Amino acid sequence: MKVIRIQMIGLLIAGLLISAFALQQTGIVRGKVNPPENALQIFAISGTDTVRSNIVQGHFEVQKLKEGIYHVWIEALPPYRNKLIQQVQVRDGEVTELGEIYLSVK
């Protein structure tokens, strides 16, 4: 009987820990890069955290971002310049729309 009780308590604690991770919300940054054929990938950087995502046909969506301030770095193919967007606010459970981002020629 005592063993069953200990197992039940263990299962309860494990369930609480799993649900805490499942309830943790994250934010999303999305937008479009123009010209689309010259945009390679995008990075969202906050402190020591970096999340990378591909740019597909000019569209991007960086997911699973913790709440905070990010710098968004778009890696471009020549003859275009890489693009840095600073101070992007990400909030839990929300989508931050960056709209259309235009790359400039070097």
N, C-alpha and C positions, 0 to 999 in steps of 0.2 A: 504494500500500500504506500509506503514511504517513497519507494522508487518511482511509482507512477506519479506521485505528487511532485517530485523533483523534476521529472520529465515534462510534466504539464507547465511548471513554472518556466523551465527552459524554453519550451515552445512559445509561451506567451512573450517572453523577452525577445526571442528571435523575431517573432511577428511584429512586435513594436519597432524594432530596429529596421526591419525591411520596410515597413510602412512609412517610417520617417524618411528614408531615402526616396521612396516613391512619391512622397508629397513635396519633396524639395523641387521648387519651381526654378526654371531657368528662362532666359530671354533669347530673343532671336534678332539678328540684324539682317535686313535684306535690301536688295536694290537691283539696279541694272547699270551695266557699263557700256559706254559707247566710244569707239567702235567695238562691237562684240568680238570680232575675230582677233583683236589684239590684246584681249584681257585673258590672262592665264589662270591666276588663282588669287585668293583673298585671304588675309590674315587678320584676326581680331586679337589685339594684344592689350593685356591689362596686368601690370606688374610682371610677375614671372609666368603668368598664364598666357598661352598662345593657342588659338584654335584656328585651323586652316580649313578652307573649303574651296572646291573647284568652281569656276565660273563657266556656266553652260549656256551657249548662245546669248551671252551677255548678261544673263541673270545669275544672281547668287543669293544664297541664304546660309548664314552662319548660325548654327543652332547650339543649344546646350551651354549658353554663356551665363556665368554667374552675374548677379546684379553688380553694377559698377560702371566706371568710366573706361572706355576702350579707345585705342588708336586703331584705325582700320587702314591696312596697307594693301593696295592692289598692285600685283605684279603684272607688268605690261610687257608685251613683245615689241622689239624695235620695229619701226622708228619711234614708238611712243614711250613716254616717260612713266615710271612707276608713280602711283598717286597715294598720298597720305592724307587721311581725314582724321583730325584730332578731336578729342573730347566728345566721343559718341556715348551718350547715356543709355545704358541697358538696365531695364527694370524686370524683375521676376514676373513671369507670366505674360509679358508684353512683347509685341513686335516693334522694333525700331526701323522705320522706313527711311532709307537714305535717298530714295528717288533715283533719278538718272544721273550718273557720274560720267563726265566727259574727260577722256584722256587727251593730253596735249602731246604734240610732236616735239622731239628733242631739238 
